[in-house]
C-alpha cells in the first residue's frame, strides 16, 4: 500500500495547547536563557552555522525568519550575515531576552504570537528556519513554510542525546528512564517524506558530537522517576562519581538538519 502525506504527518504531530505552551515557556525562560548563554561560544560554531557557511546559503540582503526564535540565540548568529532578521515566538519573556541581544540591529523585528496566523505572504522571506520547535507539526505548517520562503527552508532537530552517566543508571536499574521530548528521529523521517511527496528534494545532514559535560546530582535525580529503592541505588552510584556535588559525563549528541530549496521541484 502506498503511503500518503497524512500517513507521515503522524510522525510530526504534537498535541499542544497554545495558552499552556506560552505559560510553560514563560516560566522556563530564565533557566533556558542561562543554560544556553553558557554554551554561546560553542553554539556560534555549531552545526547550523557550519553548514550555512559551507554552503554559502546567506547573503547580506537575505531576509530571514526564525520560527520559535526563543531567546534569539540563532538570530544573533544570523546577524553576522544579514541584518534583515525576523523572529517570532509565543513566549513574551523569551522575546525579552532576544530583544536585549538584538538591540544593536535596528532592522531586526521580534513578534509575539502564532507564526501560522502572522505570516501568509508568498515569498516574504529568503530563508525560513526553525530549531526544535513544536510550531512545525503538520502538513499545513510545512506548506506555509514553503509558501513564505522564496529560496531556502531549514529545520534542525536533535535526534539523539544521552550521556554516559544516564546510560549507567539505566543499566543499573535494568530499564529505560531518560528521554528528552525532542529526541525523536521519526520526526525527521516524517518531514522528509512529506516534502518528498510534495515534490521537493529535501536533504538530511547529520552531525554527531561527543563532549564532556557536567551536571549536579540533583539533575540526575530530578530527570527521572525512581522508586524509593532505586533512589538509594542511584544516589550510591552518583556519589562514587561526584566531586563537590558535580558529576562529569561523556555526552553523545546527534543532530539532523533538513534543508530544501523551495525553487527546486521534481
C-alpha positions in Angstrom: 0.0 0.0 0.0 1.4 3.4 -1.0 1.8 5.8 2.0 0.4 9.3 1.8 1.4 12.6 3.4 -1.3 12.0 6.0 0.4 8.8 7.0 3.7 10.6 7.5 2.1 13.5 9.3 1.5 11.3 12.4 5.3 11.3 12.9 5.5 15.1 13.4 2.2 15.9 15.1 2.4 17.3 18.6 -0.5 17.7 21.0 -0.3 21.3 22.3 -2.4 23.9 23.9 -1.1 27.3 22.9 -2.1 29.1 26.1 -0.5 26.4 28.2 2.6 26.3 26.0 3.0 30.1 26.3 2.9 29.9 30.1 5.3 26.9 30.1 7.9 28.8 28.0 7.4 32.0 30.0 8.2 30.0 33.2 11.2 28.3 31.6 12.6 31.5 30.0 15.2 32.4 32.7 16.5 28.9 33.1 16.6 28.4 29.3 18.5 31.7 28.8 21.0 31.0 31.5 21.7 27.5 30.2 22.0 28.5 26.5 24.2 31.5 27.2 26.8 29.4 28.9 27.1 27.5 25.6 27.1 30.6 23.4 30.7 30.3 22.2 30.2 26.7 21.3 26.9 27.5 19.8 28.3 30.1 17.4 30.4 27.3 15.8 27.5 24.8 15.8 26.1 22.6 13.2 23.7 25.0 11.6 26.2 27.8 11.1 28.9 25.5 9.8 26.5 24.2 7.2 25.4 27.7 6.3 29.0 28.8 5.9 30.0 25.8 3.9 27.0 26.0 1.5 27.1 29.8 1.4 23.3 29.9 2.0 23.1 33.5 3.2 23.9 36.9 1.7 24.0 40.5 3.0 20.4 41.1 1.8 18.9 37.7 2.8 15.6 38.1 4.7 15.5 35.5 7.5 12.5 34.3 9.6 13.3 32.3 12.7 10.1 30.4 13.9 10.1 29.8 17.6 13.2 32.1 18.0 13.2 31.9 21.8 15.9 34.0 23.4 17.3 34.9 20.0 20.4 32.7 20.1 20.1 31.8 16.4 19.2 35.4 15.3 22.3 36.7 17.0 24.4 34.4 14.8 22.4 35.1 11.7 23.2 38.8 12.3 26.8 38.1 11.2 25.4 37.5 7.7 22.5 39.9 7.4 20.6 42.5 9.4 17.2 41.6 7.8 16.0 39.4 10.7 12.6 38.5 11.9 11.9 36.3 14.9 8.6 35.1 16.3 7.8 33.2 19.5 4.7 32.6 21.7 6.6 33.5 24.8 6.9 37.2 25.5 9.5 36.5 28.2 11.7 34.6 25.8 11.4 37.5 23.4 12.5 40.0 26.1 15.9 38.2 26.1 16.1 38.3 22.3 15.3 42.0 22.3 18.2 42.7 24.6 20.6 40.7 22.3 19.4 42.4 19.1 19.0 45.9 20.3 22.0 47.0 18.2 20.3 45.8 15.0 17.5 48.3 14.1 16.3 46.2 11.2 15.6 43.2 13.4 11.9 42.5 14.1 10.6 40.4 17.0 7.0 39.4 17.1 5.0 37.8 19.9 2.4 35.4 18.6 1.5 32.4 16.5 3.5 32.3 13.3 0.9 30.5 11.2 -1.5 33.3 11.9 1.1 36.0 11.3 2.8 35.1 8.1 0.8 34.4 4.9 2.5 36.5 2.2 4.1 34.5 -0.6 7.9 34.8 -0.9 8.1 37.1 2.1 11.4 35.7 3.2 14.5 34.2 1.6 15.4 31.8 4.4 12.9 30.3 6.8 14.4 28.5 9.8 13.1 26.6 12.8 15.0 24.7 15.5 13.5 22.1 17.8 10.1 24.0 17.9 6.8 22.2 18.2 5.4 25.0 16.0 6.2 22.9 12.9 3.9 19.9 13.5 1.6 19.4 10.5 1.4 19.3 6.7 -0.1 22.8 6.8 2.9 24.1 8.7 5.3 22.7 6.1 3.2 24.1 3.2 3.2 27.5 4.9 7.0 27.4 5.2 7.3 26.7 1.5 4.9 29.5 0.6 6.5 32.2 2.6 10.1 31.3 1.6 11.5 32.4 -1.7 14.5 30.2 -1.5 15.5 28.0 1.4 13.9 26.3 4.4 15.8 24.6 7.2 14.7 22.6 10.2 17.1 21.5 12.9 16.3 18.6 15.2 18.2 16.7 17.9 17.6 13.0 17.2 19.7 11.5 20.0 21.1 12.8 23.2 22.3 10.7 26.1 25.2 11.0 28.5 27.3 8.2 29.9 26.0 8.5 33.4 22.4 8.2 32.3 23.4 5.0 30.5 25.0 3.6 33.7 21.9 4.5 35.7 19.7 2.7 33.2 22.0 -0.3 33.2 22.0 -0.4 37.0 18.1 -0.4 37.1 17.6 -2.5 34.1 15.1 -0.2 32.3 14.9 2.9 30.2 14.5 6.1 32.2 15.7 9.2 30.3 14.0 10.5 27.2 14.1 14.1 26.1 10.9 15.1 24.4 12.7 16.3 21.2 14.8 13.2 20.8 12.7 11.7 18.0 14.3 10.5 14.8 10.8 9.7 13.4 10.2 13.5 13.2 12.9 13.8 10.5 11.6 10.7 8.8 8.1 12.2 8.6 9.2 15.7 7.4 11.4 14.3 4.7 8.7 12.1 3.3 6.1 14.9 3.4 8.4 17.2 1.5 9.3 14.4 -1.0 5.6 13.8 -1.7 5.1 17.5 -2.2 7.7 17.3 -5.0 10.6 18.9 -3.2 14.2 17.4 -2.9 14.9 17.7 0.8 18.4 16.9 2.1 19.1 15.5 5.5 22.6 16.1 7.0 23.7 14.6 10.3 26.2 15.7 12.9 27.5 13.7 15.8 29.4 15.1 18.7 30.9 13.6 21.8 31.8 16.0 24.5 32.4 16.2 28.3 29.6 17.8 30.2 28.8 18.3 33.9 25.6 18.0 35.9 24.6 18.2 39.5 23.4 15.1 41.4 20.1 16.8 41.7 19.8 17.0 37.8 20.0 13.2 37.6 17.6 12.7 40.4 15.1 15.1 39.0 15.1 14.0 35.4 13.7 10.5 36.0 11.0 8.8 38.2 12.5 6.4 40.7 11.1 4.1 43.3 12.5 4.6 46.8 14.7 1.6 46.4 16.0 2.9 43.1 16.7 6.3 44.5 19.1 4.8 47.1 20.9 2.7 44.4 21.2 5.7 42.1 22.5 8.0 44.9 25.1 5.5 45.8 26.3 5.4 42.1 26.3 9.1 41.7 28.3 9.6 45.0 31.1 7.5 43.6 31.3 9.8 40.6 30.7 13.3 42.1 33.3 15.8 43.1 31.9 18.7 45.2 28.4 17.8 44.1 29.3 17.8 40.4 29.2 14.8 38.1 31.2 14.7 34.9 29.8 12.7 32.0 30.6 12.0 28.3 27.6 13.2 26.3 26.7 11.9 22.8 24.6 14.2 20.7 23.3 13.6 17.1 21.6 16.4 15.3 19.9 16.5 12.0 19.3 19.3 9.6 16.6 19.1 6.9 17.4 21.6 4.1 15.5 22.2 1.0 15.3 24.7 -1.8 11.7 25.8 -2.5 12.6 26.7 -6.1 13.6 23.1 -6.9 10.8 20.6 -7.5 10.8 17.2 -9.0 
